[in-house]
Amino acid sequence: MQTLVLTIHILIALALIGVVLLQRSEGGGLGIGGGGGGGGGGFMTARGTANLLTRVTAILAACFFATSLILAIMAGAGRENVSIIDEVINETPAAPASGPAVPSD
């Protein structure tokens, strides 16, 4: 089961990388990414494509988050709850402390 979820997780991650790389860069103040609009009334407009890619990115991100949580829960499911404090309290000293060690010649 864990292998299946991990495989789905990796496929979602690869799809998310691909969708993010397909998106057009805004460029901000760097002076890049802007570029001509063109026009031509194709199948999808630039705005429609951007909206589609944004929605696909959001859906893939939500799926990635969900599979990450599922994998984390599955990884911790077989372990017993152990407190560090309980380990220190239950630990018995091997030998009583007998002062500082003095090197011998």
trRosetta pair geometry for C-beta under 8 A, 3 or more apart (Angstrom, degrees):
i j d omega theta_ij theta_ji phi_ij phi_ji
1 4 5.8 -53 -155 32 34 112
1 5 6.6 27 153 -12 66 105
1 74 7.3 -152 108 -134 106 141
2 5 5.9 -55 -147 40 34 108
2 6 6.1 36 153 -21 66 109
2 71 7.2 95 -151 -128 86 75
2 74 5.2 169 -100 145 100 144
2 75 7.8 105 -133 -70 132 65
3 6 5.6 -55 -144 39 30 113
3 7 6.3 33 155 -22 64 105
4 7 5.8 -53 -149 33 29 111
4 8 6.5 27 154 -14 63 105
5 8 5.7 -53 -148 39 33 111
5 9 6.1 40 150 -26 65 107
5 67 5.9 173 -178 -151 90 94
5 70 5.5 -127 -159 115 144 126
5 71 5.8 -179 124 -75 123 83
5 74 6.8 142 52 -3 155 158
6 9 5.3 -51 -146 34 32 118
6 10 6.5 32 155 -19 64 102
6 71 6.5 93 -82 -108 75 124
7 10 5.9 -53 -149 34 31 109
7 11 6.5 29 153 -16 64 107
8 11 5.7 -57 -148 39 32 111
8 12 6.3 33 154 -19 66 106
8 67 6.0 -153 102 -115 102 142
9 12 5.9 -54 -148 36 28 110
9 13 6.4 30 152 -21 62 106
9 64 7.1 95 -149 -135 72 62
9 67 4.1 -176 -93 140 91 138
9 68 7.0 119 -136 -65 124 57
9 71 6.3 7 -63 -43 158 136
10 13 5.6 -52 -148 34 33 114
10 14 6.5 31 154 -17 65 103
11 14 5.8 -53 -148 37 32 109
11 15 6.3 31 154 -16 65 107
12 15 5.7 -56 -146 40 32 111
12 16 6.1 36 154 -23 66 107
12 60 5.8 169 -168 -160 88 86
12 63 5.1 -141 -136 111 143 114
12 64 5.0 -174 130 -79 125 78
12 67 6.3 151 31 14 150 148
13 16 5.6 -53 -146 35 29 114
13 17 6.5 33 153 -20 63 103
13 64 6.2 102 -78 -119 67 118
14 17 5.7 -51 -150 33 33 112
14 18 6.5 32 152 -18 64 106
15 18 5.6 -56 -150 38 33 113
15 19 6.3 30 156 -18 68 106
15 60 5.6 -144 105 -128 106 138
16 19 5.9 -54 -143 37 30 108
16 20 6.3 29 158 -17 64 108
16 57 7.0 91 -143 -138 77 66
16 60 4.4 177 -86 138 88 131
16 61 6.5 109 -127 -71 128 62
16 64 5.9 1 -47 -52 153 141
17 20 6.0 -59 -148 38 27 109
17 21 6.3 23 156 -15 63 111
18 21 5.9 -61 -148 39 28 108
18 22 6.4 31 154 -24 64 107
19 22 5.6 -53 -149 31 33 115
19 23 7.1 43 153 -33 62 96
19 53 6.0 168 -173 -156 92 85
19 56 5.3 -144 -139 112 145 115
19 57 5.2 -172 125 -80 128 78
19 60 6.2 151 26 15 150 155
20 23 6.0 -44 -160 13 36 115
20 57 6.3 96 -76 -118 73 119
22 53 6.0 -146 97 -125 109 133
23 50 7.2 80 -142 -130 87 73
23 53 5.1 163 -89 141 89 144
23 54 7.7 87 -112 -68 128 64
23 57 7.3 2 -53 -55 135 140
24 33 6.7 126 163 -168 80 95
24 46 7.7 2 -8 -167 155 105
24 50 6.7 -58 29 -95 110 104
25 32 6.6 -7 108 116 134 95
25 33 3.5 -108 99 -114 95 128
26 33 5.6 53 98 125 12 147
27 30 5.4 -124 -175 59 72 94
27 31 6.6 -107 171 77 121 10
27 32 4.4 -165 -127 77 109 55
27 33 2.9 -164 -50 42 105 114
27 34 5.5 -77 36 -36 155 72
28 33 7.9 45 9 42 54 138
30 33 7.5 66 71 5 107 107
31 34 7.6 -53 -168 0 40 118
37 46 6.7 -117 -151 3 78 153
38 46 7.8 122 55 -48 101 125
42 45 7.4 149 56 -82 81 42
44 48 4.3 -130 -170 93 92 124
44 49 4.9 115 123 -59 124 84
44 52 7.2 -27 -165 -5 153 141
45 48 4.6 97 51 7 77 103
45 49 7.0 -141 92 -4 40 86
46 49 5.8 -54 -148 37 31 111
46 50 6.3 32 153 -20 65 107
47 50 5.6 -53 -147 36 32 112
47 51 6.4 32 154 -19 65 105
48 51 5.7 -53 -147 36 31 110
48 52 6.3 32 154 -19 64 106
49 52 5.7 -54 -148 37 31 112
49 53 6.3 28 156 -15 66 107
50 53 5.9 -55 -145 40 29 108
50 54 6.2 33 154 -22 64 107
51 54 5.6 -53 -146 35 30 113
51 55 6.4 28 156 -17 64 106
52 55 5.9 -58 -150 37 29 108
52 56 6.2 27 155 -16 66 108
53 56 5.6 -53 -142 39 32 111
53 57 6.2 38 155 -23 65 105
54 57 5.7 -53 -149 34 28 113
54 58 6.5 28 153 -18 63 106
55 58 5.7 -54 -149 36 33 111
55 59 6.3 30 154 -17 66 106
56 59 5.8 -55 -146 38 32 110
56 60 6.2 28 156 -15 66 108
57 60 5.9 -58 -144 41 28 107
57 61 6.1 30 156 -22 64 109
58 61 5.7 -53 -144 36 28 112
58 62 6.5 29 156 -19 63 105
59 62 5.8 -55 -151 35 30 110
59 63 6.5 28 152 -16 64 107
60 63 5.6 -54 -146 39 34 111
60 64 6.2 39 152 -23 66 105
61 64 5.5 -51 -146 35 31 114
61 65 6.4 34 153 -20 64 104
62 65 5.7 -51 -148 35 31 113
62 66 6.4 31 153 -19 64 106
63 66 5.6 -54 -146 37 32 112
63 67 6.3 27 158 -14 67 105
64 67 6.1 -56 -145 40 28 105
64 68 6.3 33 153 -23 62 107
65 68 5.7 -55 -151 33 29 115
65 69 6.6 27 153 -16 64 104
66 69 5.9 -55 -152 36 32 109
66 70 6.4 32 152 -19 66 106
67 70 5.4 -50 -143 38 37 114
67 71 6.2 38 157 -19 67 104
68 71 5.9 -55 -148 37 28 109
68 72 6.4 28 153 -18 63 107
69 72 5.7 -56 -147 37 32 111
69 73 6.3 30 156 -18 66 106
70 73 5.8 -56 -148 37 30 109
70 74 6.2 27 155 -17 65 109
71 74 5.7 -56 -143 40 31 110
71 75 6.2 35 156 -25 65 106
72 75 5.8 -52 -146 32 29 112
72 76 6.7 7 161 -1 62 110
73 76 6.4 -72 -150 47 28 96
73 77 6.3 50 152 -55 65 99
74 77 5.6 -34 -145 -4 33 123
76 79 5.6 -64 -160 33 58 115
79 82 7.9 -83 163 2 101 99
82 86 6.7 -125 -168 65 65 123
82 87 6.7 52 168 -51 106 109
83 86 4.2 91 67 3 97 103
83 87 7.0 -161 95 -7 55 82
84 87 5.6 -53 -154 33 37 114
84 88 6.6 34 151 -18 67 103
85 88 5.8 -56 -151 36 34 109
85 89 6.3 30 153 -17 67 108
86 89 5.7 -55 -143 39 32 109
86 90 6.0 19 163 -8 68 114
87 90 6.2 -63 -140 46 25 102
87 91 6.2 39 156 -41 62 105
88 91 5.7 -46 -147 15 29 118
93 96 6.6 84 113 -86 136 45
93 97 7.9 -66 -174 -32 150 77
95 98 7.6 -40 141 -17 107 106
